């Protein structure tokens, strides 16, 4: 399948892996790229040294294009420099004004993606030199910047810019990809669906919950704010959500179980009940 996106990137299918923190590592990134799409690995919290090592590891697993994702909520200049030094092919920027980093990324030789939540934001990013615009609709899983549905947002963004647009949010199969293309997008960004892949670094219990979930099983809001306050997100409903709702949805500081540490990271670091953290491998 040929679209403006596949031609720009030199890939076979117009499918982009959403850079899901805690779930996407080099293995899944490379697997998607090797299958003909574009894998993107999240590196917003990695040290610059780790960024270079991750890029090198992905290059050892694939000779196809791939990218790294950086979240603009934090200063990413050192991480971006490390990725460019390692000759990363694609840089994806999310959340906040990406203007300051677009030129640096493009000067460093990377094709630059910018995720937006409105047509106005898309036009500003494209005007600043972004090569590809990702229009993220409200249906997206994980952190969600905007409040407009994918169906309404994508054609508005397509009409606002001249560069290729990738649709994101609620797309999980070929029907979703076909719908995105019909709206004028040049490709689709797929996230949750790829968590079923064996290369996704998530806990098997979480994978089984995802596979059993239906369309009404998600929570959207700012409840899981540990590490990233006031950032809306979509997650699977669980006992923490239900207990909080049953308690009258109290504000932070008064929520049930705020001192709990129900899980730990591989290095032994505790994970608080309201942390924004993906259930990883046991």
Phi, psi and omega in degrees: 000127182250128173222176177300328180290312181297323180291321179295318187267340186075037178250171187265327182229144184276058180237129181244133176283124176293135183279080185277115181300134179083350183240333184253120175237191180303322184296310181291321177303311181293323181298317179294317179295319179294334179278357176109355177265201178239110174278141177227126182257135178280130182226024186295336184246007178276152175288159178305322178296318179294324178302310179299321180292320179296316179299316179297321180295317179296320179297332178283345183257343181208149172252014180263164179298146175207172182219172173238152180243136177232135181263127187282004175295336180237161179293122186243011186299318182291321179293319178297316180299320180295319179294318180292324177298330179271006177062046176294137184286326186226138174240127179249130182243137186221142171072123178084179182283115183270001188309316186294335184260343183299311182296321178298317181294315182291321177298328179281001175095008182263142168287132191247124175259142173229127178271133184229167181236003180205162177294323179297316179295323178297314180297322179294318180293316179296321178294337178271358174113004179301138181276329182219139176251130174258115180267103183267115178278166184298338182287349186300149173275168182072209181283133187234118186280325188251185183228016180254138181293156180302315182300322180277326186284315189303309180296329177295317180291318178303319180286342185268344185227164178254353180271165179299144179243135175250128179275139179221143176116104176079017182256122187224356181204186182297330177295320177294319177297316179299320179295319179298317179294323179295332179279356178105357178289159178260001180178179181226144175260125184240130181243280188308321181304326181285349177290346175284346182289146181295338180281348179288131186272061180239160178293141183298327178297321178295317178301316181293325176295320177297316182293331181271349186288154175244178189295342182262009187266015180253155174247137176236130179164207182236024184299312183272080190256002180296120181092343180204077184291152175060029178246106181301145182209160175242130181218167174292139174296142178214188184295329178295315178299313184295319178294319178296316179296319180293337179273004179093014179055056181294159180287161175306138185103339180233012183278148181294135175075023183294337179268001182286151171233081186287351182208167179223148174283170184302328181274005179093357179293129181289149176246119181287161183301326184254024177285148172272087188218132180280133176297111185265184179305143175284000000 
